[in-house]
Amino acid sequence: MKGIAILLFLCFSFAVNAGDFRLGKVSKEELMEKEHFLDPSANAAFLFKRGNTYFDANDNGWLLITEVEVRIKIYKKAGYDYANVSIPFYHTKNSTENVVFSDAVTYNLVDGKIKRSPLKKKDNFIEEVSSNKSNKKILLTDVREGSVVEYKYIVTSPYVHDFPDWYFQQVIPVNYVEYTVNIPQMYSYNRIMNSYYRVNETSSTKRRVTTGGILTLTFTDVCRHYMSKNLPAFKSEQYIDNPLNYLLFVKHELSSITGLNDKTTDFVTSWESVGELIYESSDFGCELKEIHYFMDDIDSLVNGIVGKREKVNKVFDYVKNRMTWVGLHGISSRYGVEKAYEEKKGNSGDINLMLIAMLNYVGVNANPVILSTRDNGQVDYISINSFNYVIAAAELEDGIILLDATSKHATPGVLPLRDLNGVGRLIREDYSHKEIELNPIDHSKENIYVTAKLEEDGRLTGEVSSKYYDYKSMMCNEKYFNLTQEERIQETEADFKNVEIADFNYNEGIEASVSYNFTANDCVEVIGDNIYISPLLFYTQTENPFREEKRLYPMNFIFPSRVRHTFVITIPEGYKIESLPQPQALVSDMEIMGFNFNVMEQNGKIQIVFIEGSNYSSVGAEYYESLKDFYTKKISKQAEKIILKKK
């Protein structure tokens, strides 16, 4: 669920074969380096990063220990943040993780000599994040362009079920990275590895002795060593869901433990085992059985309602409107569903487990769907710790309806965007399960109608009226609902260039709508006796979102969409139409995207209809060239002009 400070690991470095990978052995050559040898634009780079995770024991049992050594080169001021290090650690009433920093030094080249600036005691502190999470932080001093910083930290954790995630690749170059994992033979972990780049891997075993309490244990470690060199900085691109899905990483999930008596306890070996774990949990399965706190309210709510779909809608709206999501994710209840119901607030577990219990109470077959939110990364493997969210699934005769009552603007079948992340897993009380596709397949629509009057000087005035459906509607509501009228105008003006807006009107609802008056000055060019008009006015797209030569990663559009633009432009008196762009329809390979452009003249007015859309939530990188070419042609079409000539 957590993983060790991913943000910490976002860094890079210089030529691998020139480094001495021992702390304190910074060279003049490293300090004199002006830019990264593979990526001159890099603000910083990991010269090396080395990690080692192993087990030890104390009087209370096993400990999971991770030691990390880091050397970072700072090239530019924008890289100074890499000298500020933050490592999260977790704690409860009965146990806590511990983080210890050492060997933290800033190196600079001053008058041809290497100057060391060790970490000061006052720059080593703890920041509280929540009741069970804090950050251990250090702020390295005397950081300049050209500095090299080093540090080491050790995380000691009693939570052997929560193995740290290791990211080889980061958002800055990594010259050299290695990671060693030592797991005692009695522990079994499922390994998950993402390998867009090559990692050298070796395996071995070794005998080890450790003392825990009164026992001295002799056992065999299963060791894996990973190493990679010259990893490029991860460059975020348009239409990418979450960079964490594509960084080079290795993760581990506890599968089973074999005790000294040779008895094996299984944890996550199958989806059935995941179901057993969560349903036997006091903050999940037990909470689903609690019904006494809402019975009277729900009896009154559904009195006289017979249809199951109507019951789903009624109960969903009741929970959504009563409860306030506190912004915390979780597959389990944080406050306890009864307390959350009374206080009218809770995390995702509180709210949606409550919803499931209520639906089952009124006779609707409802079950939890565990998932990983978009900001948590995709999970397409058997796991429990990697999931961080739960929603409801109502199983009706005509299909499954997904429900998430944490958002005031969600509707049955329309989830908050954070939920739309690959697949989730529906798990029933009998531990049977089903993979659930979270990405929508139906088009969300938007209709935009623009009436405009053109003046001789090129000024355009008019009105925009827009209607939104499904996910488009939810996004509109999320954008405008909590804003003042002035803020709504500012938000909308920021979407366009040199457009002034007045008389703004927003109607919240399942089918949201927006209308406003506008004055625009950049859509028309007057040259002599001619007027040149951009057919899509201030909706004209001028930049291709796909600018890279090649792409490694899938393209995520969140949901299929269909947008219809209709423009009716009244031309000024004394002008005639000299030329109009030709109609055009175009689709990309596999009909992933398409557009249709039509323009005509009627009674002194010009009518343009432009329909564009995408037919998939996401597609693979193999379609990148096709989509790049499609956008080039779409932008070229939008750049064509309507030409008016003075009579």
C-alpha positions as CSV (number, residue, x, y, z in Angstrom):
1,M,0.0,0.0,0.0
2,K,2.8,2.4,0.7
3,G,6.3,1.8,-0.7
4,I,9.3,3.9,0.1
5,A,9.2,7.5,-1.0
6,I,8.7,7.3,-4.7
7,L,9.2,11.0,-5.0
8,L,12.6,10.6,-3.3
9,F,13.8,8.3,-6.1
10,L,13.1,10.7,-9.0
11,C,16.6,11.6,-9.9
12,F,19.7,10.9,-12.3
13,S,23.5,11.0,-13.1
14,F,26.7,11.0,-15.2
15,A,28.9,8.4,-16.9
16,V,28.6,5.1,-15.1
17,N,32.1,3.8,-15.7
18,A,33.7,7.0,-14.2
19,G,32.2,6.6,-10.7
20,D,33.4,5.1,-7.4
21,F,30.2,3.8,-5.9
22,R,31.3,4.3,-2.3
23,L,29.9,7.1,-0.1
24,G,32.4,9.8,0.5
25,K,34.4,9.0,-2.7
26,V,33.0,11.9,-4.8
27,S,35.5,12.9,-7.6
28,K,36.5,16.2,-9.1
29,E,35.3,14.9,-12.5
30,E,31.8,14.5,-11.1
31,L,31.9,18.0,-9.6
32,M,33.2,19.5,-12.9
33,E,30.5,17.8,-15.0
34,K,28.4,20.6,-16.6
35,E,25.6,18.6,-18.1
36,H,24.4,15.0,-18.3
37,F,26.2,13.0,-21.0
38,L,23.0,11.5,-22.3
39,D,20.5,14.2,-21.5
40,P,21.9,17.8,-21.5
41,S,18.5,19.1,-20.5
42,A,18.5,17.2,-17.2
43,N,18.3,19.3,-14.0
44,A,19.9,16.6,-11.9
45,A,20.8,12.9,-12.2
46,F,21.4,9.9,-10.0
47,L,25.1,9.1,-10.3
48,F,24.2,5.9,-8.4
49,K,21.5,4.5,-6.2
50,R,22.0,1.3,-4.3
51,G,19.5,-0.6,-2.1
52,N,19.4,-3.7,0.0
53,T,16.4,-5.2,1.7
54,Y,16.8,-8.0,4.2
55,F,15.3,-9.5,7.3
56,D,16.5,-9.4,10.9
57,A,15.0,-10.3,14.2
58,N,14.5,-8.8,17.7
59,D,12.6,-9.7,20.8
60,N,9.3,-9.0,19.1
61,G,9.9,-11.0,15.9
62,W,11.0,-10.3,12.4
63,L,12.0,-6.9,11.1
64,L,12.2,-5.8,7.4
65,I,15.3,-3.6,6.9
66,T,16.0,-1.5,3.8
67,E,19.3,0.3,3.4
68,V,19.7,2.9,0.6
69,E,22.8,4.8,-0.6
70,V,22.4,7.7,-3.1
71,R,24.7,10.1,-4.9
72,I,23.0,12.8,-7.0
73,K,24.5,15.4,-9.3
74,I,22.8,18.8,-9.4
75,Y,23.2,20.5,-12.8
76,K,20.7,23.4,-12.5
77,K,18.8,25.4,-10.0
78,A,15.6,23.5,-10.9
79,G,17.4,20.4,-9.5
80,Y,17.9,21.8,-6.0
81,D,14.9,20.0,-4.7
82,Y,16.8,16.7,-5.0
83,A,18.8,17.9,-2.0
84,N,15.6,17.9,0.1
85,V,14.9,14.3,1.0
86,S,11.6,12.9,2.5
87,I,11.1,9.3,3.6
88,P,7.7,8.3,4.8
89,F,7.3,5.9,7.8
90,Y,4.2,4.4,9.4
91,H,3.3,3.9,13.1
92,T,0.4,2.7,15.2
93,K,-0.1,2.5,19.0
94,N,1.7,-0.8,19.1
95,S,4.4,-0.6,16.5
96,T,6.3,1.8,14.4
97,E,8.8,2.0,11.5
98,N,12.1,3.8,12.1
99,V,14.1,5.9,9.6
100,V,17.7,6.9,10.2
101,F,19.8,9.1,7.9
102,S,23.6,9.1,7.8
103,D,26.5,10.2,5.6
104,A,24.5,13.1,4.3
105,V,26.9,15.6,2.7
106,T,27.0,18.3,0.0
107,Y,30.1,18.4,-2.1
108,N,31.3,21.5,-4.1
109,L,34.5,22.3,-6.0
110,V,35.9,25.5,-4.5
111,D,39.3,26.9,-5.8
112,G,40.1,23.5,-7.3
113,K,39.5,21.7,-4.0
114,I,36.6,19.5,-2.9
115,K,34.6,21.2,-0.1
116,R,32.4,19.0,2.2
117,S,29.3,20.4,3.9
118,P,27.8,17.8,6.2
119,L,24.1,17.8,7.2
120,K,23.4,20.0,10.2
121,K,21.4,18.6,13.1
122,K,18.7,21.2,12.8
123,D,18.1,20.2,9.2
124,N,17.1,16.6,10.2
125,F,13.5,16.6,11.4
126,I,10.1,14.8,11.4
127,E,7.0,16.0,9.7
128,E,3.6,14.6,10.8
129,V,1.3,13.8,7.9
130,S,-1.6,11.9,9.6
131,S,-2.4,9.9,12.7
132,N,-0.4,6.9,11.4
133,K,2.0,8.4,8.9
134,S,5.0,10.8,9.2
135,N,7.9,11.9,7.1
136,K,11.6,11.9,8.1
137,K,13.2,14.8,6.3
138,I,16.6,16.2,5.7
139,L,17.6,19.5,4.0
140,L,21.1,19.4,2.6
141,T,22.9,22.8,2.7
142,D,25.3,24.7,0.5
143,V,23.6,23.3,-2.7
144,R,24.7,25.0,-5.9
145,E,24.7,24.4,-9.6
146,G,27.3,21.7,-10.0
147,S,27.0,20.3,-6.4
148,V,27.0,16.6,-5.7
149,V,24.9,15.4,-2.7
150,E,25.1,12.0,-1.0
151,Y,23.1,10.4,1.8
152,K,22.2,7.0,3.2
153,Y,19.1,6.0,5.1
154,I,17.9,2.9,6.8
155,V,14.2,2.0,7.2
156,T,13.5,-0.6,9.9
157,S,10.0,-1.9,9.7
158,P,8.0,-4.5,11.7
159,Y,5.5,-4.8,8.9
160,V,6.9,-7.7,6.9
161,H,3.7,-7.9,4.9
162,D,4.5,-4.5,3.4
163,F,7.6,-5.0,1.3
164,P,9.0,-1.7,-0.1
165,D,8.6,-1.0,-3.8
166,W,11.8,-0.3,-5.7
167,Y,11.9,2.1,-8.7
168,F,14.9,1.8,-10.9
169,Q,13.9,4.5,-13.3
170,Q,13.0,8.1,-12.3
171,V,12.0,11.4,-13.9
172,I,15.7,12.3,-14.2
173,P,18.5,10.1,-15.6
174,V,19.9,7.2,-13.6
175,N,23.5,6.3,-14.4
176,Y,23.7,3.2,-12.2
177,V,21.2,1.5,-10.0
178,E,21.3,-1.8,-8.1
179,Y,19.0,-3.5,-5.7
180,T,19.4,-6.6,-3.6
181,V,16.6,-8.6,-2.0
182,N,17.3,-11.2,0.7
183,I,14.3,-13.2,1.7
184,P,14.4,-16.0,4.3
185,Q,13.3,-19.3,3.0
186,M,10.2,-19.4,5.3
187,Y,8.8,-16.3,3.6
188,S,7.2,-16.4,0.1
189,Y,6.4,-13.3,-1.9
190,N,4.8,-12.8,-5.2
191,R,7.1,-10.7,-7.4
192,I,5.7,-8.0,-9.8
193,M,8.2,-6.5,-12.3
194,N,7.7,-3.8,-14.9
195,S,10.5,-4.0,-17.5
196,Y,10.4,-1.4,-20.3
197,Y,14.2,-1.4,-20.0
198,R,16.7,-4.1,-19.4
199,V,17.6,-5.1,-15.9
200,N,20.4,-7.6,-15.2
201,E,19.3,-10.2,-12.6
202,T,21.1,-12.9,-10.7
203,S,19.9,-15.3,-8.0
204,S,21.7,-17.1,-5.2
205,T,21.2,-18.5,-1.7
206,K,23.2,-18.1,1.5
207,R,23.1,-19.4,5.0
208,R,22.6,-16.9,7.7
209,V,22.3,-16.8,11.5
210,T,20.3,-14.2,13.5
211,T,19.2,-13.8,17.1
212,G,15.7,-12.9,18.0
213,G,14.8,-12.9,21.8
214,I,16.1,-16.1,23.3
215,L,16.2,-17.9,19.9
216,T,19.2,-18.1,17.6
217,L,17.9,-18.9,14.1
218,T,19.9,-20.5,11.2
219,F,18.2,-20.2,7.9
220,T,18.7,-19.8,4.2
221,D,18.2,-16.5,2.4
222,V,17.0,-16.5,-1.2
223,C,18.8,-13.6,-2.8
224,R,18.1,-11.7,-6.0
225,H,20.4,-9.0,-7.3
226,Y,19.2,-6.4,-9.9
227,M,21.3,-3.9,-11.8
228,S,20.8,-1.5,-14.6
229,K,22.8,1.3,-16.2
230,N,22.1,4.5,-18.1
231,L,18.3,4.7,-17.7
232,P,16.8,7.7,-19.4
233,A,14.7,10.2,-17.6
234,F,11.0,9.3,-17.7
235,K,9.4,11.9,-19.9
236,S,5.7,12.4,-19.3
237,E,3.6,12.6,-22.5
238,Q,0.1,13.7,-23.4
239,Y,-2.6,11.1,-22.7
240,I,-0.6,9.1,-20.1
241,D,-2.6,8.0,-17.1
242,N,0.1,7.7,-14.4
243,P,3.9,7.6,-14.9
244,L,4.2,5.1,-12.0
245,N,2.6,2.5,-14.3
246,Y,5.6,2.7,-16.7
247,L,8.6,3.4,-14.6
248,L,10.9,0.4,-14.2
249,F,10.1,-1.2,-10.9
250,V,10.0,-4.4,-8.8
251,K,7.4,-5.0,-6.1
252,H,6.7,-7.9,-3.7
253,E,3.4,-9.1,-2.1
254,L,3.5,-11.5,0.8
255,S,2.2,-14.9,-0.3
256,S,2.8,-17.2,2.6
257,I,4.8,-17.9,5.7
258,T,6.1,-21.3,6.9
259,G,6.7,-21.5,10.6
260,L,9.3,-23.5,12.6
261,N,6.7,-26.3,12.9
262,D,6.5,-26.4,9.0
263,K,2.9,-25.1,9.1
264,T,2.3,-22.8,6.2
265,T,0.0,-19.8,6.5
266,D,-1.3,-18.5,3.1
267,F,-1.9,-14.8,2.5
268,V,-2.2,-13.8,-1.1
269,T,-2.0,-16.8,-3.3
270,S,-5.3,-16.5,-5.2
271,W,-8.2,-14.2,-5.5
272,E,-10.1,-16.5,-3.1
273,S,-7.4,-15.9,-0.5
274,V,-7.8,-12.2,-1.0
275,G,-11.5,-12.5,-0.5
276,E,-11.0,-14.5,2.7
277,L,-8.6,-11.9,4.1
278,I,-10.9,-8.9,3.5
279,Y,-14.2,-10.6,4.5
280,E,-12.6,-11.8,7.8
281,S,-11.3,-8.3,8.5
282,S,-13.1,-6.4,11.2
283,D,-13.0,-3.1,9.2
284,F,-14.3,-4.7,6.0
285,G,-16.4,-7.9,6.2
286,C,-17.7,-7.1,9.6
287,E,-18.7,-3.6,8.6
288,L,-20.8,-5.1,5.7
289,K,-22.9,-7.0,8.2
290,E,-23.8,-3.9,10.3
291,I,-27.3,-2.8,9.4
292,H,-29.1,-1.7,12.6
293,Y,-27.9,1.9,12.4
294,F,-29.7,2.6,9.1
295,M,-32.7,0.3,9.1
296,D,-35.4,2.8,10.0
297,D,-34.1,5.4,7.6
298,I,-33.8,3.0,4.7
299,D,-37.2,1.4,5.4
300,S,-38.8,4.8,5.1
301,L,-36.7,5.7,2.0
302,V,-37.7,2.7,-0.1
303,N,-41.3,2.3,1.2
304,G,-43.5,1.6,-1.8
305,I,-40.6,1.1,-4.3
306,V,-40.7,-2.3,-6.0
307,G,-38.2,-2.1,-8.9
308,K,-34.6,-3.0,-8.1
309,R,-33.2,-0.3,-10.4
310,E,-35.3,2.3,-8.7
311,K,-34.1,1.1,-5.3
312,V,-30.5,1.3,-6.5
313,N,-31.0,4.9,-7.7
314,K,-32.9,5.9,-4.5
315,V,-30.3,4.4,-2.1
316,F,-27.4,5.7,-4.1
317,D,-28.7,9.3,-4.1
318,Y,-29.4,9.0,-0.4
319,V,-25.9,8.0,0.6
320,K,-24.3,10.4,-1.9
321,N,-26.2,13.4,-0.6
322,R,-26.0,12.4,3.1
323,M,-22.3,11.6,3.3
324,T,-19.3,13.8,2.8
325,W,-16.1,12.2,1.5
326,V,-13.1,13.4,3.6
327,G,-10.7,12.9,0.7
328,L,-9.1,9.7,2.0
329,H,-8.8,6.5,0.0
330,G,-9.2,3.0,1.5
331,I,-10.6,-0.4,0.8
332,S,-11.7,-0.7,4.4
333,S,-13.6,1.5,6.9
334,R,-11.6,4.2,8.6
335,Y,-14.1,5.4,11.2
336,G,-16.5,2.5,11.4
337,V,-19.6,2.7,9.3
338,E,-22.0,3.4,12.1
339,K,-19.9,6.3,13.4
340,A,-19.4,7.6,9.8
341,Y,-23.2,7.4,9.2
342,E,-23.9,9.4,12.4
343,E,-21.2,12.0,11.6
344,K,-22.1,12.1,7.9
345,K,-18.5,11.8,6.7
346,G,-16.0,9.1,6.0
347,N,-13.4,7.7,3.7
348,S,-14.2,5.7,0.5
349,G,-14.4,2.5,2.6
350,D,-16.9,3.9,5.1
351,I,-19.2,5.4,2.4
352,N,-19.2,2.6,-0.2
353,L,-19.3,-0.3,2.3
354,M,-22.3,1.4,3.9
355,L,-23.8,1.7,0.4
356,I,-23.3,-2.0,-0.3
357,A,-24.9,-3.0,3.1
358,M,-27.9,-0.8,2.4
359,L,-28.4,-2.2,-1.1
360,N,-28.3,-5.8,0.1
361,Y,-30.8,-4.8,2.9
362,V,-33.4,-3.6,0.3
363,G,-33.0,-6.8,-1.7
364,V,-30.4,-5.8,-4.3
365,N,-27.5,-8.1,-4.8
366,A,-24.5,-5.8,-4.2
367,N,-20.8,-6.6,-3.7
368,P,-17.6,-4.7,-3.2
369,V,-15.2,-4.1,-6.1
370,I,-11.6,-3.3,-4.9
371,L,-9.5,-1.2,-7.3
372,S,-6.5,1.0,-7.5
373,T,-7.1,4.6,-8.3
374,R,-5.4,6.4,-11.2
375,D,-2.9,8.2,-8.9
376,N,-2.0,4.8,-7.3
377,G,-1.1,3.1,-10.5
378,Q,-2.7,0.1,-12.3
379,V,-2.9,-3.3,-10.6
380,D,-3.6,-6.3,-12.9
381,Y,-2.2,-9.0,-10.6
382,I,-3.3,-10.8,-7.5
383,S,-2.8,-8.5,-4.6
384,I,-4.4,-6.9,-1.6
385,N,-1.9,-4.2,-0.5
386,S,-1.7,-2.7,-4.0
387,F,-5.5,-1.8,-4.0
388,N,-6.4,1.4,-2.3
389,Y,-10.1,1.9,-3.0
390,V,-13.5,0.2,-2.9
391,I,-16.7,0.8,-4.8
392,A,-20.1,-1.0,-5.1
393,A,-21.4,-3.2,-7.8
394,A,-25.1,-3.9,-8.0
395,E,-25.8,-7.1,-9.9
396,L,-29.1,-6.8,-11.7
397,E,-30.8,-9.0,-14.3
398,D,-29.6,-6.7,-17.2
399,G,-26.0,-6.4,-16.0
400,I,-23.8,-4.9,-13.3
401,I,-24.0,-1.2,-12.3
402,L,-20.9,0.3,-10.7
403,L,-21.5,2.9,-8.0
404,D,-19.2,5.3,-6.0
405,A,-21.1,7.6,-3.6
406,T,-18.0,9.6,-2.6
407,S,-18.7,12.2,-5.4
408,K,-21.7,14.5,-5.3
409,H,-21.7,14.5,-9.1
410,A,-21.4,10.7,-9.7
411,T,-24.4,8.8,-11.0
412,P,-25.1,5.1,-11.2
413,G,-22.7,3.8,-13.9
414,V,-20.7,7.0,-14.0
415,L,-17.8,6.9,-11.6
416,P,-15.4,9.6,-10.4
417,L,-12.5,9.8,-12.8
418,R,-10.1,8.6,-10.1
419,D,-11.8,5.2,-10.4
420,L,-11.3,4.7,-14.1
421,N,-8.0,2.7,-14.0
422,G,-7.9,-0.5,-15.9
423,V,-9.6,-3.3,-14.0
424,G,-11.0,-4.0,-10.5
425,R,-12.0,-7.2,-8.8
426,L,-15.5,-7.9,-7.6
427,I,-15.3,-10.2,-4.6
428,R,-18.4,-11.9,-3.1
429,E,-18.9,-13.1,0.4
430,D,-18.4,-16.7,-0.7
431,Y,-15.0,-15.6,-2.1
432,S,-16.1,-16.0,-5.7
433,H,-14.8,-13.2,-7.8
434,K,-15.0,-11.5,-11.2
435,E,-12.8,-9.1,-13.1
436,I,-14.5,-5.8,-13.6
437,E,-13.6,-3.4,-16.5
438,L,-13.5,0.1,-15.1
439,N,-12.8,2.0,-18.3
440,P,-16.1,3.1,-20.0
441,I,-17.0,1.8,-23.4
442,D,-19.9,4.2,-24.1
443,H,-19.4,7.7,-25.6
444,S,-19.8,10.7,-23.3
445,K,-21.2,13.5,-25.4
446,E,-20.8,17.3,-25.6
447,N,-22.9,19.6,-27.9
448,I,-21.6,23.1,-28.4
449,Y,-23.7,25.7,-30.3
450,V,-22.1,29.0,-31.2
451,T,-23.9,32.0,-32.8
452,A,-21.6,34.8,-33.8
453,K,-21.9,38.2,-35.5
454,L,-18.9,39.4,-37.4
455,E,-18.1,43.2,-37.7
456,E,-16.1,44.8,-40.5
457,D,-13.2,45.4,-38.1
458,G,-12.9,41.7,-37.3
459,R,-14.5,41.8,-33.9
460,L,-16.8,38.8,-33.1
461,T,-19.6,38.9,-30.6
462,G,-22.1,36.1,-29.9
463,E,-23.3,33.4,-27.6
464,V,-22.1,29.9,-26.7
465,S,-24.5,27.3,-25.4
466,S,-23.1,23.9,-24.4
467,K,-24.8,20.7,-23.1
468,Y,-22.9,17.8,-21.5
469,Y,-23.7,14.1,-20.9
470,D,-22.4,11.3,-18.8
471,Y,-18.7,11.8,-18.0
472,K,-18.6,15.1,-19.8
473,S,-21.4,16.3,-17.5
474,M,-19.7,15.1,-14.4
475,M,-16.5,16.9,-15.4
476,C,-18.4,20.1,-16.1
477,N,-20.1,19.8,-12.6
478,E,-16.7,19.1,-10.9
479,K,-15.2,22.2,-12.7
480,Y,-17.9,24.7,-11.9
481,F,-20.0,23.6,-9.0
482,N,-18.0,25.1,-6.1
483,L,-16.9,28.3,-7.9
484,T,-18.3,31.8,-7.6
485,Q,-19.7,33.4,-10.7
486,E,-16.5,35.5,-11.2
487,E,-14.3,32.3,-10.8
488,R,-16.4,30.5,-13.4
489,I,-15.9,33.3,-15.9
490,Q,-12.1,33.3,-15.2
491,E,-11.9,29.5,-15.6
492,T,-13.7,29.6,-18.9
493,E,-11.7,32.6,-20.3
494,A,-8.5,30.7,-19.4
495,D,-9.6,27.9,-21.8
496,F,-9.4,30.2,-24.7
497,K,-7.2,33.0,-26.1
498,N,-8.3,36.6,-26.0
499,V,-12.0,35.9,-25.4
500,E,-14.0,38.1,-23.0
501,I,-17.0,36.4,-21.4
502,A,-20.2,37.9,-19.8
503,D,-23.6,36.8,-18.6
504,F,-22.3,33.3,-17.6
505,N,-24.9,30.7,-16.8
506,Y,-24.2,27.2,-15.4
507,N,-26.9,24.6,-14.7
508,E,-25.8,21.7,-12.5
509,G,-27.4,18.3,-13.1
510,I,-27.1,14.9,-14.7
511,E,-27.0,16.8,-18.0
512,A,-25.1,19.9,-17.1
513,S,-25.2,23.0,-19.3
514,V,-23.3,26.2,-19.7
515,S,-24.1,29.4,-21.7
516,Y,-22.5,32.8,-22.0
517,N,-22.0,35.8,-24.2
518,F,-18.5,36.4,-25.7
519,T,-16.4,39.0,-27.5
520,A,-13.4,37.5,-29.5
521,N,-10.7,39.3,-31.3
522,D,-8.2,36.7,-32.4
523,C,-10.4,34.5,-34.7
524,V,-10.4,36.8,-37.6
525,E,-7.8,38.7,-39.7
526,V,-8.7,41.7,-41.9
527,I,-6.3,42.3,-44.7
528,G,-7.3,45.0,-47.2
529,D,-10.7,44.1,-48.6
530,N,-10.6,40.6,-47.4
531,I,-11.6,39.0,-44.1
532,Y,-10.1,35.6,-43.1
533,I,-12.1,33.6,-40.6
534,S,-10.9,30.5,-38.6
535,P,-13.9,28.2,-39.1
536,L,-13.8,26.9,-35.5
537,L,-13.2,30.3,-34.1
538,F,-11.6,30.2,-30.6
539,Y,-12.1,26.4,-30.5
540,T,-9.4,26.0,-33.2
541,Q,-6.7,23.5,-32.2
542,T,-3.2,24.6,-33.2
543,E,-0.8,22.1,-31.6
544,N,-0.4,18.4,-32.0
545,P,-0.4,16.7,-28.6
546,F,1.8,14.0,-30.0
547,R,5.2,15.6,-30.5
548,E,7.7,12.8,-29.8
549,E,9.2,10.7,-32.6
550,K,8.4,7.4,-30.9
551,R,6.3,6.3,-28.0
552,L,6.7,3.4,-25.6
553,Y,3.6,3.8,-23.5
554,P,-0.1,3.4,-24.1
555,M,-2.4,6.4,-24.7
556,N,-5.2,6.9,-22.2
557,F,-8.2,9.1,-23.2
558,I,-10.1,8.2,-19.9
559,F,-13.4,7.5,-21.8
560,P,-14.7,7.5,-25.3
561,S,-16.1,10.8,-26.3
562,R,-18.1,12.6,-29.1
563,V,-18.1,16.4,-29.4
564,R,-20.3,18.2,-31.9
565,H,-19.5,21.9,-32.6
566,T,-22.1,23.9,-34.5
567,F,-21.2,27.5,-35.6
568,V,-23.6,30.0,-37.2
569,I,-21.7,33.2,-38.3
570,T,-23.5,36.2,-39.6
571,I,-21.2,38.1,-42.0
572,P,-21.1,41.9,-42.2
573,E,-23.1,43.8,-44.8
574,G,-21.2,44.7,-48.0
575,Y,-19.2,41.4,-48.0
576,K,-19.6,38.2,-50.0
577,I,-18.1,34.8,-49.5
578,E,-14.9,34.4,-51.7
579,S,-14.1,30.8,-50.7
580,L,-15.0,28.1,-48.2
581,P,-12.9,25.2,-47.0
582,Q,-13.9,21.8,-48.5
583,P,-15.8,19.3,-46.4
584,Q,-13.7,16.5,-45.1
585,A,-14.2,13.3,-43.1
586,L,-11.2,11.4,-41.7
587,V,-10.7,8.4,-39.4
588,S,-7.5,7.0,-37.9
589,D,-6.4,3.4,-38.1
590,M,-8.8,1.0,-36.3
591,E,-11.2,4.0,-36.1
592,I,-9.7,5.1,-32.9
593,M,-10.4,8.7,-33.6
594,G,-12.3,10.6,-36.3
595,F,-13.7,13.9,-37.4
596,N,-16.2,15.3,-39.8
597,F,-16.1,18.8,-41.1
598,N,-18.8,20.6,-43.1
599,V,-19.4,24.2,-44.0
600,M,-22.1,25.9,-46.1
601,E,-23.7,29.3,-46.8
602,Q,-27.3,30.1,-46.2
603,N,-29.1,33.5,-46.3
604,G,-26.0,35.6,-45.5
605,K,-24.8,33.2,-42.8
606,I,-22.1,30.6,-42.6
607,Q,-22.8,27.3,-40.9
608,I,-20.0,25.1,-39.8
609,V,-20.5,21.6,-38.3
610,F,-17.4,19.9,-36.8
611,I,-17.8,16.5,-35.1
612,E,-14.9,14.8,-33.5
613,G,-14.5,11.9,-31.2
614,S,-12.6,8.9,-29.9
615,N,-13.9,5.4,-29.7
616,Y,-11.7,3.9,-27.0
617,S,-10.7,4.7,-23.4
618,S,-7.1,3.7,-24.2
619,V,-5.0,2.2,-27.0
620,G,-1.5,0.8,-27.3
621,A,1.6,2.6,-28.3
622,E,1.6,0.7,-31.7
623,Y,-1.1,3.2,-32.8
624,Y,1.0,6.3,-32.0
625,E,2.2,7.0,-35.5
626,S,-1.3,6.8,-36.9
627,L,-2.7,9.1,-34.2
628,K,0.1,11.6,-34.7
629,D,-0.6,11.7,-38.4
630,F,-4.4,12.0,-37.7
631,Y,-3.8,15.0,-35.5
632,T,-1.6,16.6,-38.0
633,K,-4.3,16.4,-40.6
634,K,-7.0,17.5,-38.2
635,I,-5.0,20.6,-37.2
636,S,-4.3,21.3,-40.9
637,K,-8.0,21.2,-41.7
638,Q,-8.8,23.6,-38.8
639,A,-6.2,26.0,-40.1
640,E,-8.0,26.5,-43.4
641,K,-9.8,29.9,-43.7
642,I,-13.2,31.1,-44.7
643,I,-12.4,34.2,-47.0
644,L,-14.8,37.1,-47.3
645,K,-14.4,39.8,-49.9
646,K,-15.8,43.3,-49.9
647,K,-18.3,43.8,-52.6
